């Protein structure tokens, strides 16, 4: 994918929704100042009656080209609306820029907002409620995958349009498995199988690692642990909303991470974006990479003989994580709001969604898109892609919760401490829970 879909800085994918930058918690808190922001300019109707709207898309490379193509097609088919792409900022920096724009009262009509940032941004009264747009619009709400619906829903209201879908699975280097005399994993394998396989694949003399894990402590580090916690019955936040929901389950998940560290079978990437980790896999020196569909083009270009398998589990049930990003609409007057609603609805329809998915490297937003011949051809021509698409049936998303950035930051520090051997799982989790629970008690 292009530069706005995936965890910060990862090579082929847009630096996605899933990334918590170091200052995200501060920026999220700063969004409080936006609550008093006034709306932007007037209705934005040109002299010829055309409504002009500005979209901050945050994309680079293939994602930017895909969005430019879609905007041009929309402008040709909607003569009374003009979509202008701009913003001058990558998706990674969108939270900070949109926060400042809301505070100044001069903001775009639509912005590409990471799903993990939506709760902070949606506290502004300038964010448009899209409940009626999507629950009674031309795209059947229930046709969206559950992760897409959940990622844009806050307190029962639709606060943005889904913009991107992905999921996590395990990509295996078939040659390294053959060299180690190991069978390839099969669906239904366990995390114990994963740790044993990683150890068996590791050959430190040749610089070969069984697997890798981002060790920066950001969202790229964290979101890989949530499927493990969910599978064990835990959650991000407890039902009462006053405590984290992984005080017990998080310990077992971190012990799995510790097992990888103990056998020295995990490459810990200490640089934001996980580029070194992926380079190891692409160069044939890593047996298994937990990653998303955005990595497949690079893997194929590197001519790696690979196979994609679902994530392991503790329970035997299929489960993965999806981190959808959003198109968030802002109120710059009635005419511009209506034009923005029209554009995000148009983008969500299968005919446009499939173009975006194929060109920018996303997964189908809806079952309707998946059923299209264009997507079926894409799956047939891209080995392993179907595994990622099928996993959307059992995917979950992180909650749209204003305290999520602080919870993620605390858990990221705990995972990193275990990966680097600085703390035991129990010690790291204890510190994490104390910090995260304190964040949940802060009035918002």
N, C-alpha and C positions, 0 to 999 in steps of 0.2 A: 504494500500500500504506500501511498504517498505520505508526505510528512505530517499528517495530522491525525492518523488513526491509532497509533500504538503508543505504548509507554515511551516516555520522553527519550528522544534521540535514537530509537532503534532504527536501523538502517532503512528498510524499504517501506516503512509504514509511517503515516502521519503521527506525530507525537501526541497521542491520544488522550482522550477522556481520562485515561487511567492514571495520569501522572500527577503526583503531588509534588510540586516544587517546594523547596525549603521554605519559601515565604507564603505558601498557599494559605496556611492557617491565619496569618496576619492579613492577607488580602481578603480572605473570607470574612474576617471580622470587620475589615474596613468597609465591606459592603453595607454595613449598618448606616454609614453616612449617606449611602445612596437612597435610603428610605425617604429622605426629604427632597430628593432631586425632582425638579420639575420636568415636564415632558419636553421633548426636543422641538425642532422647528415646526412650522405649521403643517398643513395637510400635504404639502409637497406636490401639488398638481401643476404641471407645466401649462404654458399658455395654450397649447394645443389640446389640453384635456388629458394628457397622459400622466399617470402617476409614477413617479420615480422613487424607487426604494434602494437602499444601500445594504449590501451583504458583506460582512466581514467573515471570510471563509476559512482563513488560517491554513490553507493547503499549500504544498509545494510540489514541484515536479509533476508526476502523473496525476496526483489529486487535483492540482491547480488546473491542469489541462482538461481534466474531466469536468470540473465545475465550470470552466469557461465555455466548454462545448454545450453543457446543459443550459447555462444562462442564455447563450445565443439562441438556442432552440426555443426557449421560453419566450424570449423577446420577439422572435419571428411569429409565434403563434398567439401571442397576447398583445396586440397592437396598442392597447390602452394602458399597458404597464411596461415600465423600463426597469430592469434589474441591473444595477451597477455593482460590480465586485470590487472590494477594496479592503481597507483596514490596515494594510502594511504591517501585519504582525502574524507570527506563526501561532498555531493553536496552543502551543505550550505557554505562550505569554498572554493568551486571550483573557484570562481571568483578571489579571492586573489591569489590562487596557480597558476592559469593559467596566470594571469597578471605577476607574478614573473617569470614564466617559459618563457614567450614570451620575457621579458626583458633580460633574460640570454641567449636566443637563443637555449635553450634545452627544447623542449616541446613535448607532445604526438602527436599521429596522429589523435586521436579523443578524445573529452572530453564532458561530460554531463554538458551543460550550461543552467541555468535557462533562460526562454524566456525573462524575464525582464532584463537580463544582456547581451543579445546577441548584442545589438547595441554598447555597450562599447567594447566588445571583437572583433566585426567585424571591428573595425577601424584598426586593425592590418593587414598589407599586407600578413601576414602568414596564414590568414584564407582563406580557399579555397572556391571559388564561385561554388555552386552546381546547378546553374540554368539549365545547359544542362543535368546534371545527373537526375534531377527529372522531368523536363518538357518534356523530350523525353525518359525516362527510362521505365523499365518494370512495374512500378506502375503508372497508369494514374494519372497525377497531379490533375485533377478535381475530382478524386475519393476520395481524402483526404477531410475531413471536412474543411469547410472554416476557422475555427479557426486554424487548423493545418497549412494551407497554409499561412495565415496572420502572424502567429507567427514567421515564418522563412524568411519572405520577407522584405527586406530593400531596399528602392529606386528602387523597381521593380526587384531586383535580389534575388535569393534564396541563403541565406547565411549559412544555416544549414539544417539538416534533422530533421523532427519532431520526438520527442522521446517519448512523453507521452501526453495523453489527459485526461481531467477531466472536471467537471462542478459543479456548485453549485445548490442545491435545499434545501428544508426544510424537515427535518426528525422530525416527530411528535411522542410523547409518547402517545399511544392510551389510556393507563390507566389513565393518568393525565387528558386527555380530558374527559373521562367518569366521573371521580371523580368531575370535575368542571361542568358537565352537558352541555358540549359544543360539537357541531358537528365538525367533522374533516374538515379541509379546503379542498376546491375543486379547480381545475385549474381555473385560471381567477380571483382569489381573489386579493384584493388590499392591499397596505401597510397600509392603515387605518384599514382594517380587521386584519392585522398582529399585529398592536400595541394594538388594542382592545382585541384581543385574548390573547396576552402576559399578559396584565393586568388582564384578567379574570382567567388565569391559575396561577397567582402568589399567593402564600400563605406564607408570610414571617414568620409566626409562625412555620410552618413546614419546613422552609428552602427551599421552592419550588419557582423557578423562571420561568417566562414565556419563556425567551430566554436568550441568552448570546452573548457577542461581545468581541473579543480580544481588550485589551486596552493598548497595548504596543506602538502602533504607527508605527509598521512595516508593511510589505506588507500583512500580515495576517489580520491586521486591515483595510487596505485600499481597498483590492480588492473586499470586500463585498459591498462597496459603488458604485463601477463603474456601475453595472447594473441599479441602481436607477438613476444615472446621465444620462446614455445613454437613458433610457426609457423616461426621461423628455426632451430629445432632445439635451443634452449637450454632450461634448466629453472631452478627456484628453487634447488635444491641439486644438486650433482654426485653421480654414482653412488657415489663413495667417502665422501660425507657430510662431507667435511672442507673443502669449498670451495663457493662459489656456482656455479651452473651457467649463468651468463649473462655471463661476463667478455667474450666476443667478441660474442655475439648482442645483448647489451644495448646495445652501441655503435651498431649499426645502428638499433635501435629508438629510441634517444635522438636520433639524427640525423634521424629522421622528425619527432620533436617539434621539433627545432631548425628544420626546414624550415618548419613552421607559424609559428614565432616570427619567422623571417627575413622572411616575407611579411606579417607583422603581421595574420595571418588568424585568430589564436586569441585568444579572450577568456580571460584567466587569472583565475579566481575565487579571490581571496585570503582568502575567509571560509569557515570550516568549514560543510559541508553543501551547498555549491554552489548555494545559493538564488539568488544573483544571476545565475549562469550560466543556470539554468533560467528565471528571469524574462525574460531576454533572448530566449530561444527562444519562450516563451509570448507575448511581445509582438511577435513577428514581426521580431526584429532579429538572428536567428542562423539560418544556413542548415541546419546539421547538428548534432545532439546525440547523442553516444555515451551511451546510457542504457539503462535496463531497463524491463520492463513496468509497473513501479510508476508510471512517469511518464504513461502513456497516459490515465488519467482526467483529469489536469490539462490535458493537451494537448487532449483532446476538449472539456472544459469551456470552454477558451479559444477554441474554434472555429478552431483552426489546421488548415489544409488540409495534411495530412501523409501521408507514406508511410514505412513501415519497411523497411529493407534490411539484409541480414546485414553483419557487420563486414567491412571489407576484409582482404586478406591479402598476404603476399609471394609465397606459393607457388601461389595459386589454389585451395588446398584450404579448405573451410569449417572455421572454428575460432572458438570464443568461450570466455568464462569464465563459470562459475556460482559463486556464493558461498553455498552452503547454510548455514543456521543449524541449530542442534540443540536437541533436548530432552534435557538431561543428567539422569540419575537418580542420586540419592544414597541411601546406606544408612542408614535410620533404623529398622532392625529388619525381620525377615522379613516380617511381615504388610504393612507399609507398602511395602516393596520390591515385593512381589508385586502390590499394588494399583497402584503406579506403573507397573510393567511392563504391566499390563492397560490403563491409560489411554493410554500412549504408543503401544501397539499399536493400540488402537481409533482414535486420531487418525490413524494412518498408513493405515488402510484407505480405499479409494477413496470410499466413501459419505461419510465425514467429511472426507477430504482435499479433495474437490471443493467442499464448503461453505466450507472455510477459504480455498481458492484464490480462489474467486469473491468472497467477502465481504471478504477482507483484501488481495487483490491479488497472490497468489503464482502460480507456475506449478505444474502437476501434479507430484506427487512420483514418480509411477509411470506406466507405460504403461497400466495398468488405469484410473487416474483419467482420463487423456487420452481414453480410449475411451468414457467415459460420455456420454450425451446432454446432460447439463447443461453439461459442458465444451465439447462440440462447439457448442452453442448460444452459449456465451460467446465462442468464437473467431469464430463467424459474425457476431456482433453487435458485435465490437470490431476494427475494421480494424487490421491489423498484428500482432495478438496471435499469430497463427499463426506468424509469423516467429520470435518469441521461443521458442515451444514447439518448433518444428522444430529450432532450433539446439541444443537439449539433446542431440541425437544426437551432436554433435561438440564438446560443451562439456568443459572440463577445470576442475579445482579446484586451489587452492593446497594444498600438502602440509600434513597435520596434523603439524607439526614444532615442537618447543619453541623453536627459535631463530627461527621465522618472524617474530615481532614485531620483533626486532632487524634482520633482513634487510629487512623492509618499511620500517622507519624509515630505514635507510640509503638504500634506493632512492628513497624519497619525497623525501629531501633532494636527491638527485641530479636527479630529474625537476624539482623546483622550481627548482633552480639553473639548469637549462637553460631552463625556461619564462620565468624572470625575467632571462635574459641574464647571469647572474652567473658562469657557467662554461661551457666548451665541453663537448660530450658526452664527450670523452675524459677531461678532467680530472674531471668529475663522476663518471664511472663508476669511475675509478681510486680516488677517495676512498671511494666506496660499497663496492667490492670489498674494500678493506682492512678497513673496519669490519665488514662482514658476515662475512668469513672469520674474523676474530677472534672474533666471536660464536659461530661454529660450533665453535670449539676449546674453548669453555668447557664443562667437564663438567656434565652435567644428570642 
